[in-house]
Amino acid sequence: IYLKAGFVVVFATCITYLFNLFALSKLKPTTVSVFIYLQPVIASIYALLVGSDTVNTIKILATALIFTGVYLVSKRAKVTINK
């Protein structure tokens, strides 16, 4: 059990965050943030495909909130100049 927990801590957590830092040095911050925000959605889709999870109202609402946040982060702000 210690090997399995260590694998999750080292590879699924630490290595992922190191790759996120590396991506920030190569990509725009909005691109990296979109990927970070979509990770729970991707994990949920994978869990549904392998049959280890089910869909419920809370998950649908959470996914809608994530997509709303991604939209708000990635849309361009209107610039107005007051003279």
N, C-alpha and C positions, 0 to 999 in steps of 0.2 A: 504494500500500500504506500510505503514511503517513496518508492520509485515512481509510482503513478502520480502522486501529489507533487513530487519534485519535477516531473516532466511538465505538468500543468503550470507550475510556478515559473520554471525556467523558460520553456519554449513558448507556451501560449501567452505568457504575460511579459516577461522581460525582453525576449527577442522581438516581440511585436512592437513594444514601445521603442526599442532601439531602431527598428526599421522605420517607425513613424518619424523619429528624429532625423534619420538619414533622408527620408522623403522630403522633410521640410527644407533640407539644404538644397534639394534638386527641383522641387515643384513649388507652385504657388500655395500659400497657406490655405486658400479656400479649397483647393483640390484635396489636400491632405485632410482638412476638416470634414469634407463630404465623406471621404472614405471612413474616417473615425466614427462619424455619426451613423453610417450605414452598417457598421460591423454587427450590431445586435440584430438588425433585420436579416442580414446574410446568415448569421448563426441560427436564427429562428427558421428560416427557409430550409436550411440544411437539416435541422432537427425534425422538421415536418417530413422531409423527403425520406429520412431513414426510419421514420415512425416512432421517434422517441418523444414527441410533443404533439399537442393538439392546439387548434385555434380556438380562442375565446374572445369575448368582447374587449377585455382589457388589452390583449395583445394587438387587436386591430386598432384600438384607440392609440396605443403607444406607437405603433407603426405610422399612423396618420400624423401624430405629433412630430415624429422624427422627420418625415418627409416635409412637413411644414417648416421645421427648423432648417433643414437643408435648403429649401427654397429661399427662405429669408436670408440665409448666409450667402447664397450664391447670386442673388439678384443684385443688379446694380442700383445704387441709390441715385435718385434724380438730384442733380446739382442746380440750385437756383441762386442767382446772384441778385441781391437787392441793391439798387442804386439809389 
